[in-house]
Amino acid sequence: MVLIALEHLTKSYDQPAVRDISLSLEKGRILSLLGPSGCGKTTLLRLVAGLEQPDQGRVVFDGKDITDLAPHRRQFGFMFQEFALFPHRRVFDNVAFGLQMQKKEPAEVRRRTEAMLDLVGLSKLGHRRVDEISGGERQRVALARSLAPEPGLLMLDEPLGSLDRALRERLMLDIRAILKKLGITSIFVTHDQSEALAVADTIAVMNRGRIEQIEPPERLYLQPKTLFVARFLGFRNLLPGRTTADGGIQTELGRMYPEAKPTAPGAAVTLVIRPEAAYPVDKSGPAGTEPLFTGKIVTRLFTGQCYRITVVSDKGPGLTFDLPIDQPPPPVGGTIRLVLQPHKMVVIESKIPA
């Protein structure tokens, strides 16, 4: 069931910030608005919240037009990067604040507050002041406070942006688990693709006030439809080329045959080779049927999860790949022979701008 629908939302300041955006979100689902600074994702969130009014379009929640409804009457929850907590109050009092504003009975306030603190793993810290706990614990307090009043929709604006990477990676999984357990419909704004991929059920990639692509995380990663999306997801191996009559793509590195065939011969396209598309083979081994890429390693980085290498050949541009750690590649300056897997290539029917 669709809980919230945005219909042709448009908003301009000195220049357009949101341009004719329409989308819908089903109850209990998590939508991520993903994009760089200035792409319009926070403006769109503010339009949903009622903190800004659209120039055109409307916001429909549970079948009712709420475009002109005041923010406090929408009964939505908010969670922000800067926490917005009362630093000298106890953790318990911060979580209870929204319930007290709703004039709930004291017994209900205590029951609900204790339940939320237990949900976010802070049941033993209710007596502590907010300025006495860590940044990660404060973010859990902010989440508990936003969930306590049982909002119809929860909006999270860069909620993990101020935390270090290790803590972000732990909390983003916890946040998803908590939201799914409660069945809370949510809109999650972020510029970090790893957060969006981990937390969301659906990701809308935004660029210059428009949605470039909206897909479930797996489909978005496996099939980016525009160069902007491919680049923003971190793909570096972007080869311009032309489709051929036999279903291949002619590139600087030779003819490639991706598993997903291009639509028509002679079209200008870009071939995206995902970083996990390559695996090393012995220099003297058979070529097989899959394309080979041989070159010199110019960078070699051990990330803990993979070896990230950049390989340059004499035919054209260098390519960057992530190789498994159980088979270390040669050092910088060494030569490597790689098989490129066709099912890990994507065809985008547009050129890389000059």
C-alpha positions, 0 to 999 in steps of 0.5 A, a space after each residue: 500500500 502506498 503511504 506517501 506520494 510526491 506528485 510533480 514537486 518543484 521548488 526554486 530559490 535563485 535557481 531550481 532546486 527540485 524539478 518536477 519530482 514524482 515518486 511513491 513509497 509503500 508503508 514500511 519501506 525505506 527510501 534513500 535520497 542519494 546524491 552530492 551536495 546541492 543536488 536537491 535531496 535535503 530540499 525535497 525532504 523539507 518539502 515532504 516535512 512541510 518546512 518548505 512549500 513547493 512552487 508546484 505539485 503536492 504531497 499526498 500522505 495516506 490518501 490525503 493531500 497534506 501540501 498545505 498542512 503545517 509541519 507539526 500537524 503532519 506527525 512526522 519524525 526527524 533525525 538529523 546529523 547534529 543530533 538536536 538533543 538537550 546536552 545537559 538533560 538525562 538520556 531518558 528525558 531526551 527520549 521522553 520529550 516528544 511524548 511529553 509534548 503530546 501530553 501522554 500520561 506519565 505511565 505511558 511516557 515511562 513505558 514507551 521511553 523505556 521500550 525505545 531505550 531498550 530497542 536502541 541498546 541504551 536501557 542502562 544509560 537512561 540516567 546519564 546526561 547526554 554530554 556524558 555519552 559517546 557520539 554513537 550513543 548520542 545518535 542512538 538517543 536521537 533515533 529513540 527520541 524520533 521513534 518514541 512518538 510513533 511517527 507516521 513517517 521518519 525522515 533522516 537527514 545525513 544522520 551518520 555524517 558526523 561519525 567516524 567510518 567504523 561507527 557509521 558502518 555499525 550504526 547504519 545496519 542497526 538503524 535498518 534493523 530497528 526501522 524494519 522491526 518497527 515497520 516505520 516508513 522512512 526517507 533517508 538522505 545521504 551522500 554516502 553510497 555505502 549507507 544508501 546501499 546498506 539501509 534502503 529498500 529503494 534508492 533515488 539518485 538525485 542530480 541537479 534537482 532531478 531523479 536520475 534513477 530510482 531502483 532497489 539497491 542491488 539493481 542500481 549497483 548492477 545496472 546503472 542507467 546513466 554516467 552520472 549514476 555510474 560515477 557517483 556509485 564509484 565506478 572508474 572503468 568507463 570505456 567509450 565505444 561503439 556497438 558492433 553488428 555482432 553484439 560487441 562493443 569496440 573500445 580502445 582496449 579492443 572489442 568487448 562482448 558484455 552479457 547484456 547486449 546493446 540494442 543496435 549496431 553503430 550506437 555510441 555507448 559507454 562500457 562500464 566494467 565493474 571493479 569485481 569483474 576481473 580475476 588473474 590468470 597465469 601468464 602462460 595459461 590458455 586465453 579461453 573465450 572471455 576477454 583478457 586484459 594484460 598490463 603493468 600494475 601502477 597502484 596496489 592498495 590493500 584495503 583489508 577486504 581486497 587488493 585494489 589495483 590499477 593496471 595500465 596497458 599499451 592500448 589505452 586507459 588504465 583500469 581499476 579492479 578489486 581482487 580477492 586477498 587470497 591471491 595477492 597480485 604482483 607488486 607495483 611495476 609487475 605485469 598481470 594478466 586478467 580475465 574480464 567477466 562479461 556478466 559484470 559489464 554494463 552498457 550505458 547508451 551515452 558518451 563520456 563528455 569531452 
